[in-house]
Amino acid sequence: MVNLENSPEVLTFAILGNILNLAYNIPLVYRVWQTRSSKNISGAFLLLRFLGSISWLIYAALVEDVWVAASYTITLIATTLVFYIKCKDRANKKLITELELHVESEVIEESEV
């Protein structure tokens, strides 16, 4: 078996992977943050992405791989930001629903009088 641990090729792919990881996370987080909406992003997707990132970070710590750790730290931060917006979306939706129900009940009460 060939030992590629310290080869320039491995380092090149590690750097390239981190650049691409950053590149695909930026548009997602930017769009969600800008619109303050995550309605088209599945909660299951975010949960799996979060758990996958945690798993990779544990692996990176165990094998002491700074490139994997850097890559999945970026993904974890991006996922956390999108999840934050997702939670705010749900809270706002619940609040709006409660307000609508309250207004409807007042309208019904007034029409009965």
C-alpha positions as CSV (number, residue, x, y, z in Angstrom):
1,M,0.0,0.0,0.0
2,V,1.2,3.5,-0.9
3,N,1.5,6.0,2.0
4,L,-0.1,9.2,0.7
5,E,-0.4,10.8,4.1
6,N,2.0,13.6,3.5
7,S,2.0,13.8,-0.3
8,P,1.4,17.1,-2.1
9,E,-1.5,15.4,-3.9
10,V,-3.4,14.7,-0.7
11,L,-2.8,18.3,0.5
12,T,-4.0,19.7,-2.8
13,F,-7.2,17.7,-2.6
14,A,-7.7,18.6,1.0
15,I,-7.4,22.3,0.2
16,L,-9.6,22.0,-2.9
17,G,-12.2,20.1,-0.9
18,N,-12.3,22.8,1.7
19,I,-12.6,25.6,-0.9
20,L,-15.5,23.7,-2.6
21,N,-17.1,23.1,0.7
22,L,-17.0,26.8,1.5
23,A,-18.2,27.7,-2.0
24,Y,-21.3,25.5,-1.8
25,N,-22.2,26.7,1.7
26,I,-22.0,30.4,1.0
27,P,-24.9,30.7,-1.5
28,L,-27.2,28.6,0.7
29,V,-26.6,30.5,3.9
30,Y,-26.6,33.9,2.0
31,R,-29.9,33.2,0.4
32,V,-31.6,32.0,3.6
33,W,-30.1,34.8,5.7
34,Q,-31.0,37.5,3.1
35,T,-34.6,36.3,2.7
36,R,-34.9,35.2,6.4
37,S,-36.8,32.2,5.0
38,S,-36.0,28.5,5.0
39,K,-39.4,27.2,4.0
40,N,-37.9,25.1,1.1
41,I,-35.3,23.5,3.3
42,S,-36.2,20.2,5.0
43,G,-35.8,19.9,8.7
44,A,-34.7,16.3,8.2
45,F,-32.0,17.5,5.7
46,L,-30.7,20.0,8.3
47,L,-30.7,17.4,11.1
48,L,-28.8,14.8,9.0
49,R,-26.4,17.4,7.8
50,F,-25.8,18.5,11.4
51,L,-25.3,14.9,12.7
52,G,-23.0,14.1,9.7
53,S,-20.9,17.1,10.4
54,I,-20.6,16.2,14.1
55,S,-19.6,12.7,13.1
56,W,-16.9,14.0,10.7
57,L,-15.6,16.4,13.4
58,I,-15.3,13.5,15.9
59,Y,-13.4,11.5,13.2
60,A,-11.2,14.4,12.4
61,A,-10.3,14.8,16.1
62,L,-9.6,11.1,16.5
63,V,-7.3,10.9,13.5
64,E,-6.0,14.5,14.0
65,D,-7.0,15.7,10.5
66,V,-7.1,19.4,10.5
67,W,-8.4,19.6,6.9
68,V,-11.5,17.4,7.6
69,A,-12.1,19.4,10.8
70,A,-11.9,22.7,8.9
71,S,-14.3,21.5,6.2
72,Y,-16.9,20.2,8.5
73,T,-16.6,23.1,10.9
74,I,-17.7,25.3,8.0
75,T,-20.6,23.0,7.2
76,L,-21.6,22.8,10.9
77,I,-21.7,26.7,11.1
78,A,-23.6,27.0,7.9
79,T,-26.1,24.3,9.0
80,T,-26.6,26.0,12.4
81,L,-27.3,29.4,10.8
82,V,-29.9,27.9,8.5
83,F,-31.4,25.9,11.3
84,Y,-31.7,29.1,13.4
85,I,-33.7,30.8,10.6
86,K,-35.8,27.6,10.3
87,C,-36.7,27.8,14.0
88,K,-37.5,31.5,13.7
89,D,-39.7,30.7,10.6
90,R,-41.7,28.1,12.6
91,A,-42.0,30.4,15.6
92,N,-43.3,33.2,13.4
93,K,-45.7,30.9,11.6
94,K,-47.1,29.7,14.9
95,L,-47.5,33.2,16.2
96,I,-49.3,34.3,13.0
97,T,-51.6,31.3,13.2
98,E,-52.4,32.1,16.8
99,L,-53.1,35.7,15.9
100,E,-55.4,34.7,13.0
101,L,-57.4,32.4,15.3
102,H,-57.7,35.1,17.9
103,V,-59.0,37.6,15.3
104,E,-61.4,35.0,13.9
105,S,-62.8,34.3,17.3
106,E,-63.3,38.0,17.9
107,V,-65.1,38.4,14.6
108,I,-67.4,35.5,15.4
109,E,-68.2,36.9,18.8
110,E,-69.0,40.3,17.4
111,S,-71.3,38.8,14.7
112,E,-73.2,36.9,17.3
113,V,-74.0,40.1,19.3
